[in-house]
Amino acid sequence: MDWQAIWLSVRLAASTTAILLALGLPIAYWLTFSPRRWKFLVEALVALPLVLPPTVLGFYLLLAMGPRSPLGALYARLTGGMLPFSFQGLLLASVLYSFPFTVQPVAAAFAGVDRKLIEASWCLGVSRAATFRRVVVPLSLPGIATGAILSFAHTLGEFGVVLMVGGNISGVTRTVSISIYDSVQALNYGAAWATSLFLLCVSFTVLALTYALQRRIWAVWPIN
């Protein structure tokens, strides 16, 4: 079993999930409560990775992160390295690829919060930011937890995007899915079986914890 690839995938998934929570919550809040008529364009952009082939997304990300692009040139000036075929580039690609897995469950949870509770908080003089922290977020914890766990599990199993953007550099960009692919290509079915079983067990455990957490939270805050 390729433990180095497994650890890299776990580190990538954890970093991706943390960034997505920081970015996804305010975007989900805006999508839920904004009166803008054109926000459907933002919703379509957020959901685009769900239908776009990973190779297509990976190709455009390669162009956007290349040394001749503004982003790639800026990164090269600041760090002296390149985004493609690096862990940082892999992280950026994973954040974009898993974005809808965080934003959509969180936005659905925000939309399920009783608007009367939010308006009551505003009427009591509580600011929008404080209302978000004290009312919206606590009542949306199941959706937030679901988005975080789904993003983590989805990142663990990424293949097309990470292969396009990161390649197959051991200890740097070689994730567990690429390790399984390499084992199959080398006809090392024993290693592929062991790593695949490990990933299957982790994915099942993550999803089971998600549903268990949702049940426990709703037991604390029952819906009338």
N, C-alpha and C positions, 0 to 999 in steps of 0.2 A: 504494500500500500504506500502510495506517495504522500507521506505526511507533510512534506514541504509544500506541495501543491494544495493540500487540504488547509494548512495553516494560512497560506496566502489567500485562499478563497474566503476563509472566515474573516481575515483582516479586511479584505476588500468589501465583504458584505456588511460588516459592522461599520466601517467608515462610510459606505454608501448610505446606509440606513440613517446614521446620525446627520449627514448632510441633507438628506431628503426630508427629515423631520423639521430641520431648521428652515428649509426653503418651502416645504410643502404646506405647512400649517397656514402661513399667511396667504399663500396663493389659493389654497382651498377656501379660506375665509372670504377672500375677495370674490372668488367664483360663486360662492353661495349667496352673499349678501349684496354684491354690487348691482346697481340698477342699470349698468351700461348695456345697451342693446347689442353691442358688438362683442360681448364677452364670449359668445359662442365660438368666435374665432380662436380665442385663447383656449377654450375647452377642447376644440379640435386639435390644436397644437399640442396640448398636454397629452391627449389620447393617441397621437400619431404613432408612437413606438409600438402600440398594441397591434397595428395593422401593417406597419412598414417592415419589410424583410430586414433581418439583422444585418445582412451583408450590405444592403443599400445604406442603412444608417451608419454602419461602420465605414463605408467608403466616404460618405460626406464628412464624417468626423475626422477621417484621415486628412482630407483636404483642409478642413477648418483648423486642424492642429499642426499641419505641416510647417516646416521652417520658413516657408515663403508667405504664410498667412499672417495677418496681424497678430492673432493670438499666439501662434507658434513663435513668431519673431520676438514678441514681448517676453514670453517665457524663456526663450534662449538668452535674451539680454539680462534677465533677472537671475537666472540660475546657471546659465552656461550649458544647459542640456536641452534635450528635445522631448516634447510631449509624447509623440508616437513611440511605441515600444518601451514605455516606462510605466511604473506603477501609478504615477500621477495622471497620465493619459488614460490608463485603464479605469481609474477612479472617476474621471470626468465622463467617460463613455458610459460607465455603469450608472451614474447618477441620471444621465439623460435617458437611458434605456429603461430604467425602473421607475421613472417619474410618475407615470399614471398609476402604478401599484400603491403609491402613497397618497397621491392627491385625490383620486376618485373615492376610496373608502372614507377618507377624512371629510371630504366635501359632502358625501352622503350623510355622515354622522352629524355634521354641522346643520345640514338642512333638516334633520330630524329633531333638533332642539326646539322646544315650544317658543315661538316668537314672543308670546306674552311675558315669559320670564325675562327675556332680553330687554323688552321695552320697559318692564317694571324696574329693572336695574338702571336703565337710563333715566327714568322718571325720578329715581331716588338720588340722582346726581352723580352716579358712578360713570366714569369715563368709558369710552368704547374699549380702550386697551384693558382697563381693569375688568370690565364686563366679560371680555374675551377670556381673561385668565381665571376669573372666579365663577363664571356661569357656563360659558360655551365649552371650554376645554374639559372641566369635570364631567359634564353631561355627555361628552363625545368620546370619553376614554375608550370604549369598546372599538369604535371606528379608528381611532388613532393607533391603538394596539394592533388592530388588524392590518392597517396600512404598513406599520413598521415591520411586522413579522412577515407579511407577504413580500415586502421589498427585500428583506434579508434572505428569504428562501429563494426568491427569483434570482437574486444576484449570485447565489451559490451555484445555480445551474446554468448560468450564462455560457454561451459557446460562440455563436457567430460574431457578435460584436467584439468580444474580448480577443478572439482570434484575429480579426481584421485590424484592430487598433493596437493590441499588445503583442501579437505574434506568439511565440512559444519559447520564451527565455526562462530557463530554469531559475527559480528563486526570485524572479522579477515579475514576470507576467504569465507564468505557466500555472493556470488555475486547475482545479480538480476536474472540470469537464474536459479540458484539453488533455490532461493526463490520461483520462479514460480513453479518449480518442487515440492517443499515441499507443496505448497498450493494445487496443484492438488492431491497429495498423501493424503492430509488431507481432500479432498473433499470440500475445501474452494474455490469454483469456482469464487466467487465474487472477492476475493483478487487476484486470478490468472488472471482474466479478466482485472482488473484495471491495474495491473503491466504489463501485456502483451501489453495492449493498449498504455501505456506510452512508453514502449520500441519500439513499432511499430512506434509511432509518432516521437520519437527521431531518429530512423534509417532512416525514410523517410526524415526528415528535414536535416539530415547530408548528405544524397545522393543528395537531391535537391540543397543544398549549394555547393556541389562539382561540379555539372554540371553548376550552375550559375557562380561559380568562374572561371571555364574553359572558358565559353563564354566571360566573362568580360576581362580576361587576353588576349585572342586571339583578342579581339576588340582593345586592346592597342597595341599588337604586331601582326598585321595581317600577315598571310602567303601568300606570293605572288606565 
